[in-house]
Amino acid sequence: MQKSGRHYFTSESVTEGHPDKVCDNISDAVLDTVLKDDPTARVACETFIGRGLVMVGGEITTKLTLDVDKIARDTIKDIGYDHPRYGFSHDLCGVQNSIGRQSPDIAQGVDTGGAGDQGMMFGYANRETPELMPLPITLAHKLTRRLAEVRKKNVLPYLGPDGKSQVTVEYLDGRPLRVDTVVLSSQHTEEILDRTGDKITEKSRKEITDAVIRPILGKRLMDNKTRIFINPTGKFVVGGPASDCGLTGRKIIVDTYGGWAPHGGGAFSGKDPTKVDRSACYMARYIAKNVVAAGLAEECTVQLAYAIGVAEPVGLYIDTHGTGRVDENRLSTIVRRHFKLTPKGIIESLKLRRPIFRRTASYGHFGRNEPGFEWEKTDKAAALKSAAAPGHRSNGTTHGRKHAALAA
């Protein structure tokens, strides 16, 4: 995203207790349970949650017998809705199971190795952070993870599972300078309300700032002009499924790049890796990250496109946003030589037949150098660099801006 002059960009994140993320977690918990004992099963699981109710539906083709009720309740408990004080509890809600089998019309195309759906998928990387991710979404995720951490460790015992963060970063000529605004909203018990009962106390605001915001942003990213809003409506006692319904796949921008890069529209959670909505997005990120890690561009967007039942992608598009050191057509050729782009090839390359997906359901699918996130590896960077070297030449553009690698 090249821009001259001063501009601001904002991204948000939500905790695993947000109603939509509760649904993502349940759907991916169902997927992991199936893949643990039936790695080739077909799963497309959707969850809806509301006041006192959980509905799990979709299509699953497996030899296993699933206890969906237990999976849902265990997941809700693990998230933190384990007591009626939050307005929603794992042992008091109702769970409905409406799961069927995959349509045979879809299965006949997937059985032969074709894609499980049509669509376009995007991946992205840049040099703003060590994770090769845009800075605003990286900071937003770190804030919500920290919010969950201080809750679970009882550092701030009055916090509830539901929460959100939002970070606005100020840029100058494409380079991140500082954090301009932080918004942090967290569910809490009534004990931190002031005498009016309409807002939390200044003491609690300071505690949340000191325990959550400052450890992540520190002095390097914040200054005396940085604006901080904590529970800006005043209070957030009623939260989670007691305050709003949730649905699988409704936080796709949180899941990816915080709005910085394009999104094809497909959701991730609850889908087995034959669904290119998920697996091809992982591959596109893998490609983009390795291109940037190889030094072939400062910034890279990759688009893949598929037709249902067809194995090879019908489209591969690479955009280095004027920062490339290799012609983009040549780069596309190199990428096709070094990455397997069929559904089968993606599954094998990224080891996607494993029960690794619930870990992805909260705090983003990208920018996480953790076990199981094979698409975050840069193990192809050296090969890409070597392949590009013999015919290395400028594509007529500048070699791009140099981002400061900022770590929160």
Solvent accessible surface area in square Angstrom, and as a share of the most:
residue,aa,sasa,rsa
1,M,51,0.23
2,Q,89,0.39
3,K,105,0.44
4,S,102,0.66
5,G,32,0.31
6,R,133,0.49
7,H,25,0.11
8,Y,111,0.42
9,F,38,0.16
10,T,57,0.33
11,S,6,0.04
12,E,60,0.27
13,S,0,0.00
14,V,0,0.00
15,T,3,0.01
16,E,12,0.05
17,G,0,0.00
18,H,20,0.09
19,P,4,0.02
20,D,3,0.02
21,K,0,0.00
22,V,0,0.00
23,C,0,0.00
24,D,1,0.00
25,N,5,0.03
26,I,0,0.00
27,S,0,0.00
28,D,0,0.00
29,A,11,0.08
30,V,0,0.00
31,L,0,0.00
32,D,20,0.11
33,T,52,0.30
34,V,0,0.00
35,L,2,0.01
36,K,148,0.63
37,D,85,0.44
38,D,14,0.07
39,P,59,0.37
40,T,92,0.53
41,A,4,0.03
42,R,38,0.14
43,V,0,0.00
44,A,18,0.14
45,C,1,0.01
46,E,78,0.35
47,T,1,0.01
48,F,72,0.30
49,I,0,0.00
50,G,8,0.08
51,R,189,0.69
52,G,40,0.38
53,L,53,0.26
54,V,0,0.00
55,M,77,0.34
56,V,1,0.00
57,G,14,0.14
58,G,35,0.34
59,E,44,0.20
60,I,10,0.05
61,T,37,0.22
62,T,30,0.18
63,K,161,0.68
64,L,52,0.26
65,T,139,0.81
66,L,39,0.19
67,D,82,0.43
68,V,5,0.03
69,D,58,0.30
70,K,117,0.50
71,I,21,0.11
72,A,0,0.00
73,R,57,0.21
74,D,67,0.35
75,T,5,0.03
76,I,0,0.00
77,K,107,0.45
78,D,92,0.48
79,I,2,0.01
80,G,11,0.10
81,Y,0,0.00
82,D,69,0.36
83,H,80,0.36
84,P,80,0.50
85,R,135,0.49
86,Y,21,0.08
87,G,50,0.48
88,F,7,0.03
89,S,4,0.02
90,H,31,0.14
91,D,90,0.46
92,L,125,0.62
93,C,7,0.04
94,G,32,0.31
95,V,28,0.16
96,Q,95,0.42
97,N,89,0.46
98,S,77,0.50
99,I,47,0.24
100,G,37,0.35
101,R,166,0.61
102,Q,15,0.07
103,S,38,0.25
104,P,104,0.65
105,D,109,0.56
106,I,52,0.26
107,A,20,0.15
108,Q,129,0.57
109,G,16,0.15
110,V,8,0.05
111,D,94,0.49
112,T,114,0.66
113,G,27,0.26
114,G,2,0.02
115,A,0,0.00
116,G,7,0.07
117,D,57,0.30
118,Q,121,0.54
119,G,25,0.24
120,M,91,0.40
121,M,3,0.01
122,F,30,0.12
123,G,0,0.00
124,Y,3,0.01
125,A,0,0.00
126,N,0,0.00
127,R,69,0.25
128,E,0,0.00
129,T,2,0.01
130,P,78,0.49
131,E,26,0.12
132,L,17,0.08
133,M,4,0.02
134,P,1,0.00
135,L,1,0.01
136,P,0,0.00
137,I,0,0.00
138,T,13,0.08
139,L,0,0.00
140,A,0,0.00
141,H,13,0.06
142,K,53,0.23
143,L,0,0.00
144,T,0,0.00
145,R,95,0.35
146,R,55,0.20
147,L,5,0.03
148,A,7,0.05
149,E,61,0.27
150,V,1,0.00
151,R,30,0.11
152,K,115,0.49
153,K,136,0.58
154,N,105,0.54
155,V,79,0.45
156,L,10,0.05
157,P,84,0.53
158,Y,14,0.05
159,L,3,0.01
160,G,4,0.04
161,P,1,0.01
162,D,7,0.04
163,G,0,0.00
164,K,82,0.35
165,S,2,0.01
166,Q,72,0.32
167,V,0,0.00
168,T,19,0.11
169,V,0,0.00
170,E,9,0.04
171,Y,1,0.00
172,L,65,0.32
173,D,83,0.43
174,G,2,0.02
175,R,116,0.42
176,P,5,0.03
177,L,74,0.37
178,R,39,0.14
179,V,0,0.00
180,D,21,0.11
181,T,13,0.07
182,V,0,0.00
183,V,33,0.19
184,L,1,0.01
185,S,22,0.14
186,S,1,0.01
187,Q,2,0.01
188,H,4,0.02
189,T,31,0.18
190,E,116,0.52
191,E,127,0.57
192,I,14,0.07
193,L,33,0.16
194,D,35,0.18
195,R,251,0.92
196,T,93,0.54
197,G,23,0.22
198,D,91,0.47
199,K,97,0.41
200,I,2,0.01
201,T,42,0.24
202,E,129,0.58
203,K,143,0.60
204,S,2,0.01
205,R,49,0.18
206,K,132,0.56
207,E,52,0.23
208,I,2,0.01
209,T,14,0.08
210,D,59,0.30
211,A,15,0.11
212,V,0,0.00
213,I,0,0.00
214,R,123,0.45
215,P,72,0.46
216,I,28,0.14
217,L,4,0.02
218,G,31,0.30
219,K,196,0.83
220,R,151,0.55
221,L,4,0.02
222,M,17,0.08
223,D,63,0.33
224,N,151,0.77
225,K,155,0.66
226,T,17,0.10
227,R,132,0.48
228,I,55,0.28
229,F,86,0.36
230,I,9,0.05
231,N,4,0.02
232,P,77,0.49
233,T,127,0.74
234,G,8,0.08
235,K,88,0.37
236,F,45,0.19
237,V,37,0.21
238,V,98,0.56
239,G,0,0.00
240,G,0,0.00
241,P,0,0.00
242,A,16,0.13
243,S,50,0.32
244,D,80,0.41
245,C,51,0.30
246,G,0,0.00
247,L,74,0.37
248,T,9,0.05
249,G,16,0.15
250,R,111,0.40
251,K,31,0.13
252,I,37,0.19
253,I,72,0.37
254,V,3,0.02
255,D,2,0.01
256,T,7,0.04
257,Y,2,0.01
258,G,6,0.06
259,G,39,0.38
260,W,15,0.05
261,A,11,0.09
262,P,65,0.41
263,H,40,0.18
264,G,19,0.18
265,G,50,0.48
266,G,19,0.18
267,A,20,0.16
268,F,2,0.01
269,S,2,0.02
270,G,0,0.00
271,K,29,0.12
272,D,0,0.00
273,P,1,0.00
274,T,8,0.05
275,K,17,0.07
276,V,0,0.00
277,D,22,0.11
278,R,1,0.00
279,S,0,0.00
280,A,0,0.00
281,C,7,0.04
282,Y,0,0.00
283,M,1,0.00
284,A,0,0.00
285,R,0,0.00
286,Y,10,0.04
287,I,0,0.00
288,A,0,0.00
289,K,6,0.03
290,N,0,0.00
291,V,0,0.00
292,V,0,0.00
293,A,36,0.28
294,A,8,0.06
295,G,23,0.22
296,L,10,0.05
297,A,0,0.00
298,E,5,0.02
299,E,1,0.00
300,C,0,0.00
301,T,5,0.03
302,V,0,0.00
303,Q,45,0.20
304,L,0,0.00
305,A,20,0.15
306,Y,6,0.02
307,A,34,0.26
308,I,80,0.41
309,G,27,0.26
310,V,71,0.41
311,A,36,0.28
312,E,99,0.45
313,P,11,0.07
314,V,99,0.57
315,G,21,0.20
316,L,29,0.14
317,Y,114,0.43
318,I,6,0.03
319,D,35,0.18
320,T,0,0.00
321,H,54,0.24
322,G,27,0.26
323,T,0,0.00
324,G,1,0.01
325,R,36,0.13
326,V,0,0.00
327,D,46,0.24
328,E,55,0.25
329,N,120,0.61
330,R,52,0.19
331,L,0,0.00
332,S,23,0.15
333,T,72,0.42
334,I,3,0.02
335,V,0,0.00
336,R,115,0.42
337,R,152,0.56
338,H,50,0.22
339,F,8,0.03
340,K,122,0.52
341,L,10,0.05
342,T,31,0.18
343,P,4,0.03
344,K,134,0.57
345,G,5,0.05
346,I,0,0.00
347,I,13,0.06
348,E,95,0.42
349,S,42,0.27
350,L,1,0.00
351,K,107,0.45
352,L,1,0.00
353,R,72,0.26
354,R,84,0.31
355,P,62,0.39
356,I,8,0.04
357,F,0,0.00
358,R,65,0.24
359,R,109,0.40
360,T,1,0.00
361,A,0,0.00
362,S,9,0.06
363,Y,21,0.08
364,G,1,0.01
365,H,0,0.00
366,F,3,0.01
367,G,14,0.13
368,R,21,0.08
369,N,109,0.56
370,E,53,0.24
371,P,110,0.69
372,G,10,0.10
373,F,7,0.03
374,E,20,0.09
375,W,0,0.00
376,E,6,0.03
377,K,94,0.40
378,T,57,0.33
379,D,95,0.49
380,K,60,0.26
381,A,13,0.10
382,A,79,0.61
383,A,41,0.32
384,L,0,0.00
385,K,123,0.52
386,S,73,0.47
387,A,22,0.17
388,A,2,0.02
389,A,60,0.47
390,P,120,0.75
391,G,25,0.24
392,H,102,0.45
393,R,139,0.51
394,S,63,0.41
395,N,46,0.23
396,G,74,0.71
397,T,59,0.34
398,T,103,0.60
399,H,84,0.38
400,G,21,0.21
401,R,40,0.15
402,K,135,0.57
403,H,19,0.08
404,A,25,0.19
405,A,72,0.56
406,L,21,0.10
407,A,42,0.33
408,A,46,0.36
